[in-house]
Amino acid sequence: MFSAISDQLQLCLHKQVTAAALRRDITDYLLQQRDSLSLIDGSVVHLSEKVSHSDVVYYLHNMAQPGTFGDHMMLLGKAKVSTTLASLPAVNKVHLQKLCHLLSWCRLAEQAMTMV
């Protein structure tokens, strides 16, 4: 997942972000927000309710390791970390459409979180 997002950011936005940097940014963000993570619809997710054994620190430590596959929580974290649209200079329409497509997957992950 981290490599796929990194590739899409490079391809669509010409933004150099390594998969390792994405992984670090997402896990760091989720660690800071572990008690309450606000979703787009205003609801709040407590990560301890969404990870096995309620051990958020262990879960994020595991996710921070290279080779660990990202899951729905990591995708949700990426959606929350993304300030890409707000910080971009002018982007052509095709690149913006590709970014919106990528972010729509992030929104789907967020919606799935409210169903779990």
DANOR-V378649 format. One record per helix or strand. SS is the DSSP state (alpha for helix, beta for strand). FROM is the first residue (numbers start at 0). TO is the last residue. If there is no record, write none. Layout:
BEGIN
ss=SS from=FROM to=TO
ss=SS from=FROM to=TO
END
This chain:
BEGIN
ss=alpha from=1 to=12
ss=alpha from=18 to=31
ss=beta from=36 to=37
ss=beta from=43 to=44
ss=alpha from=46 to=48
ss=alpha from=51 to=53
ss=alpha from=55 to=62
ss=alpha from=71 to=80
ss=alpha from=83 to=86
ss=alpha from=92 to=114
END
